[in-house]
Amino acid sequence: MIKQAIILAAGEGQRLRPFTAAKPKVMLPVANKPILEYVVRALAENNIRDVILIIGYRKDKVMSHFGNGRDFGVRIRYVEQRQQLGTAHALKQAESLAAEEFLVISGDNIVDESTVAAALAAEKNSLLYKQHPEASKYGVIEIESLEAPEDGARVRKIIEKPKGGAESALVNIGIYVFDRSIFDEIGEKTDMTDVLNEFVERGGTLRAHEAKGAWLDVVYPWDILSVNDVALRLSATGRTLAGRIERNIIIRGDVEIGEGSVIRANSYIVGPVIIGKNCEIGPNVCIFPATSIGNNVSIEAFTLVRNSVIMDDVSIGAGCSIKNSIIDRGCSIGDRFSTQSGRGDVKINGEHHSVEAGAMLGERCVIGDNVVTKPCTILGNNVRVGDVKVAGGIIPDNSLVW
């Protein structure tokens, strides 16, 4: 029986900048929890207590949040991947600590306990897959048959991000069951796809099992919004109102309000919504579904927030309209800020995307009064925008829009 999991959590997530400039992808908050926390808690729910975390980029952010794992029901040991050369190279770093059999899981995808359970039910040399409408963004697996799905299908080949479209819609989700022989297979290779394809070509048997539970991936900045929406609905437990609620407040649906937060008079909240600790909201603020608000956030009167992610330590002025937007920690936003939402073209790492979103603000941006952002605007970290400005496009870190 498998009792150990090795989590690969060393990468940066370059396509998610500006949000990964100061933190790794695994620490991006979704529904007010880092992505990696969903993985750790899903392991604990399956009685996997021995966790090895492979860390690298901005490792201090991971270690300070998770510590020794006790608060999350596991024991965590850390191994550093000093150079992020690939997933096989990352796994190789844990060879000295690995048990006879173990689970390997990516730390940058949200999973639930049933997804982990599906892996634990598989035999060694297995991977999990899901059907995905955009399979060409991932590693696509080709299998022989699914005549006996309970035994898994035999993998013929894994094609990483196939160009020209994918013939299969089955995506390798980066969850594996191995024994220690995998380290001999890895040798000096750095990429897990190469390792597994070579293993199959030599006559080895690699099985594929379908994961029917949750598996949510954040690839680009705007993905945070859709994944946050799903995560809020998956984790909804009704109402938890730990803060202080003043008079004439209307709360509908699943809403969580953290300790020390104050919701002032005449505000209106429709869940799923989560509001963290020590926030001050209102009066007369409207917060609509699929919104996450972190800790120590202030939102002044007559502001509307819809389908947005607002991270810790953000202050938002009066009379703002924030829709389909992401605001990273430490931002200061003046009065009457408005994010126009709609479809726009965005270029990330040479890739062109047609996206529907509002604004995406990196850490510690300062926005003046009466500012409007065009659809799909991305502001880097530490950007300053003066009063009465219209901002659009991709604005680099430390820029002044004056």
N, C-alpha and C positions, 0 to 999 in steps of 0.2 A: 504494500500500500504506500502511495506517495505521501510523504510528509514534508517535502521541501519545495519551495518555489524560488527560482532565480528570475528577478525582474530586471529587464534591460531599460535603464533610465538615464543613459549618459548623454543623449543627443541634445541638440539645441532647438531645432525646428526653425530653420532660417526663413521658410516661406511664411512664417507667422509673425515676422517682424512688422511693427515695432514692439509687439507684446513679448517677444522672447529676447530682447536686448539685455534685460537685467534678470531674467529668470528662465529656466529651461521649460520646454514645452510641457513636461510632466507636472509642472507647478502652476500652469494656467488655471485660474479658478473657474469652475463651471457649477452653477447653482451653489456658489459660495464654498466649494471644496476643490482642492487641487485634483486634477485628473488622476494623478497617481494614488490619491487617497481612495478612490473608488476601487482600484485594483487591490490595494492592501486589504480593504474591508471585505471584498469578495473572497479573497483567500482565507481570511479569518473565519468567515461564515462557513467555509468548507473544512474547517479544522486544520488548515495549513498554518502552522505556527512558526516554522523555521523559514525565514525569508532572507535571501541574499540580494542586496540592491547594488546593481552596477551603476555607478554614478560617474559623472565627468564634468560636463559644462555646468557652471554655476552650482557646483555640488553643495556649497554651503546652504543654499536655499532648501535643498532636499533634507539635509541632515538636521537643520535647525527645526524643521517642521515635524519630522518623524522621530528623531532621537533614536532611542533603542527599540522603539516599536511598542512599548508597554501600553501606551494610551490607545493603541489600535488593536490590541489583543494578539500581538505577534512578537517574535524576537527578531530584530533586524541586525544583520551584519553587513558592513559596507565594503565594496571593492571598487577601486578607482580604475577607470579606463582613461589613461592619460591622453591618448589620441583617439578620436572617434573615427576609427577606420572601417567599421562595419559591424553588423550584428553578430557574426560568427566570432570576430575578434573580441567583441564585448563579452560573449559567453565564455570564451577561453580564459578570461581573466579570473573566473570563479572556479577554475578546475580544482584548486587545492581545497576548496570548501564544499564541493558538490557531494551529495549523497549518492548511493548506488543508482537510485532512480529519482527523477525530479521533473518538475514542471518548469517550462520556460515561458515567460509571458512578457509582452511589451508593456512598459509603464505609461505609454502616452496615448492609450485608448481607454475609454470608459467601458467597463464590463460589469456584469452583475454576477451573483452567486451561481446562477444556473449555467452561465457560460463556462465558468471555472469547473463546475461539476461535470460538464460534458467532457472536458479534457481529462479529468481524473478517472473517468470511466473508460478511457481509451487505453489500448496497449502501448508498449514502448514503440518508438519510431512512428509517432502519429502527429498530425497537425489538425488544427481546426480551420474550417472555412465557413464563409457566409456568401449567399448570393447578393450581388451588389449591382445597381444600375450603372455605376461608373467604374466598372472593373478595371479599365485600362489605366487608372491612377494607381493601381496596386499590383501586387504579385498575383497573377492569375494561374490557377492550377488546372491541369488537364488530367482527367481520371479515366480509368478503364470502364467501370460500370458501377451502378448503384443497385444491383440486384439484391444484395443483402446489406442494406444500409446500417443495420445494427453492428455489422462487422467492419464497417468503414470501406471506402472504395480505395483501390490501389492507385497511387499517384504515378502518372507517366512522366510529367514534366511540370516545372514551375517557370513561368515566363514573367519576368519583372517589368512592369509598366510597358506592356506591348505597344509598339508604335503602329499606327494605322488601325487601331481598334482591337478589341479582344474577342476571340472566338468563343471563349467561355465566360460566364458571368460569375464563376466561383472564385472568390478572393481568399487568399491566404491571410489570416488575421494575426499571424505572429504569435500563436500559442501552440506550444509543442510539448510532447512527452518524450523524454530521452532517458537513456542510462549513460553511464560514464564512457561507454565506447564512442560517444559522439565526439569526445575530445580528440581521439585518434583520427576520426574522420575530418575534423577541422584542420589539423596540422597547422600549416602556415597560411591557410586561406582566411580571408577576412569577411566574406559575404556568405550569409546563411543559405541563400538561394543556390549559389555555386556548390556549396557543400552537399546540399540535399540532391541536386541534380546529378552530381557525380556519384553519389551513393546509389541512386536509382539506376544510373547507366551501368554500374558494375554488378547489377542484379539484386541490390538490396530492396527490401520491401518497406515502402513508406505509405502509411494509411492516412486517409482523410476522413474526418468526421464533421458533420454539420453542427455548428453552434446555433441553437435556436433562441438563446437568450440575447441580452443586450450586447452590442458592440458598436460603439460610437467613436468616430475618428474626427479629429480637428486637423485639417491640412492647411487651410488658408484663414486669414483673420476673420472673414465673414462667417466661417463655419462655426465660430464660437456661439453665434446667435442661435442657429438651428439646434446645435447640440445642447445648449443651455435650456432651450424649450423642452426638448425630450427629457433631459435629466431632471428638470423640475417636475415633470409629470410622473416620471418613474419613481421619484423619491417622495412624492406627495403623501403626507400622513394626516391630512386634515388641518385644523388650525392649532398653532402653537403661539400664543400671545404672551410672551414673557416680559415685554416692555410695558410702558404706561400709555394707555389709550385715553385721550381726552373726549369731550362730549361731541355728539353728533357725527361720529365716525361711522361710515358704512364699509363693511368688510364682507366680501363675497368669495366663496370658493376656498381653495387651499392656500392659506397664508401663514407664513412663519415669521415672527418678529422676535429678535434676540433680546437678551437681557440688557437693561440700561437704555434701551431705545425709547424715544417719545414720539408718538404720532399725534400731532396737534389737531385742534378742532376743525370739523367740516371737511376732513380729508376722505378720499374714496379709493379703496383698494380692491382690485379684482384679481384673484389668483388664477393660476399658480404664480405666487410671488414669494420671494424670500428677502427679508431685511435683516441685516446682521446686528451686531451689538453696538450700543452706544451711538445710535444714529438719532438725528433730529429731523423729523419730516413734517413740513407744513408750517402754518395752517393752510387749508384749502389746496392741498396737493392731490393730484389724481395719478395713481399707479395702476397700470393695466397689465394683462397677463404676459407671461414669459419674461418677467423682469427679475433680475438678481441685483441686490444692493448689498455691498460689503459692509465692513465694520467702520465706525467713525465717519459716517457720511452725513452731510447736512444738505437738505433740499428745502429751499425757501418757498414762500407762498406763491400760489397760482401757477405752479409748474406741473407739467404733464410728462410722464415717462411711460413708454410703451415698448414691449419686446426689446429690452436693452439689458446690457451687463454693465454695472457700475461697480468698480472695484474699491478697495479700502481707501480711506482718508481723502475722499473727494468732497469738494464743496460746490454746490450748484445754486445759482442765484434765483431771483424771483422771476416769474413770468416766462420760464423757459419751456420749450417743446422739444423733447428728446425721444426720437422714434428709431427703432431698428439700429441702435448704435451701441458702441463699446467704448467705455471710458476707463482708462487704466488708472492705477493708484496715484494719489497725490495731485490730481488735477484740480485747478481752481477756475471756476466758470462764472462769468459775470451774469448780469440780468439780461433777460430777453434773448437768450441764446436759442437758436433754432436749427435743428438738423433736418434738412430736406431729405426725404427718402424716395428712392426710385432706382431705375436701372442705369448702370453706367459701365464703362469699360475700364478694367484695371489690369495693369501689367505687373506681374510678380515673377522675378527670376527669369525674365525673358518669355514668360507664358502670358498670353492674353486671355482675360476672363470677362464674360458678360455677367455682371453681378447686380443683385438688387439689395441695397443696404442704405443706411444713413451715414453717420460719421464714425470713424475709428481713431481714437486719440490714444497716443502712447503715454508713458508716465510723465507726471509733473508738467503737463501743459498748462499754460495760463491764457485764458480766453477773456477778452474784454466784454463790455456791454454791447448789445445789439449786433452780435455776430451771427452770420448765417453760413452754414456749410452746405455745399452742393452734394447731391447723392454720391455715395461711395468715396467720400473724401477720407484720406488717410494722413493723419498728422503724426510725425515721429515723436520721439521723446524730447521733452524740454522745449517744445515749440511755444512761442509767444505770439498771440494774435491781438492786435489793437482794437479799439472800439470801432464800431460801425464798419466792419469789414465783411467781405464775402470770400470764403476760402474754398478751394476745390483742388482735385487731383491728389498727388502724393507729395507731401511736404516733408523734406528731410529733417532728421534730428537737429535740434538747436537752432532752427530757423526763426527769423522774425518776419511776421506779416504785419507791416506797420503803415 
